[in-house]
Amino acid sequence: MPINTEYAGREYPATAPYAVGREKLREFAEVVGSTHPVHLDPEAARGSGYPDVVAPPTFAVVIAQRAEAQLVEDEAAGIDFTRVVHADERFTHHRPIVAGDQIVTVLHVDSIVERRGLSMVTTRCELAGLLPDGSTEPVATVVSTLAVRGEDA
Amino acid sequence: MTRPTFDSLAVGDEIGTREVVVDRARLVRYAGASGDFNPIHWNERFATEVGLPGVIAHGMFTMGAAVALVVDWAEDPGAVVDYQTRFSRPVPVPDPGSSTVVVAGTIGALDAEARTARVDLAVTYEGARVLMKSQAVVRL
């Protein structure tokens, strides 16, 4: 089934909150070899002015990918995951992600471009932190492009 | 190590290098830590069926491991305000054995107004670039 280009421009409702956990940050930091104490030790993090341990720069992908699943797991979108290659990724951090954050994410399908047997699907996740009064503040923007090979490519 | 100061930097300065050794066990750990369970990163049969030479590393693993060099140099993970890359070729990960990715960082640009430095990362496997336009913007 070909990619459904009508999905371009779509915006999804905000996800349920993702609770950023201290042990999850440690697990992620250790596996990518990001062993700075500010990722691992709450005292070190507080000493550097953070409320708790700080996420590595690419940790936001964990949250973004859950939101992106709304698109890639939607059969009607026509994204065959056996034909997908990750083309590029960008993180813009409006503030660091720290343990204790509650993050809600809005997924946007920014573009679907077809060229030479490839479909380039660009998504943008806007991650926002829930504040005690129920409002949100921008935390990170994650832009990801998938290249999907056509059936005869 | 001490935190670099903006005024001490010049375009072309090298921030260091590091080797990232990746084996199948690490990919399984990354899959669990990240929630990316695409079988091309742990299942040889599946990877070859979809036309790959074998199991390959998650591009996001390589991207995440590469920026650790920048975090350690900046002495502050919160200082990395922007980080982007293009995935230009996969890193095959054998079994048994491991693959070694080499990361080197250079100051690519300085923004005196924002007091940010752009670190350009050269990320290679067997001498070929696996990430392109891999750039981390660090606030100092």
Interface residues (C-beta under 8 A of the other chain):
Chain A: K24 E27 F28 V31 V32 G33 S34 T35 H36 V38 H39 S48 Y50 V54 A55 P56 P57 T58 F59 V61 V62 Q65 R66 F81 T82 R83 V85 H86 A87 D88 E89 R90 F91 T92 H93 R95 P96
Chain B: R18 V20 R26 R29 Y30 G32 A33 S34 G35 D36 N38 E49 V50 G59 M60 F61 M63 G64 A65 V67 A68 V70 V71 D72 E75 D76 P77 G78 V80 V81 D82 Y83 Q84 T85 R86 F87 K133 A136
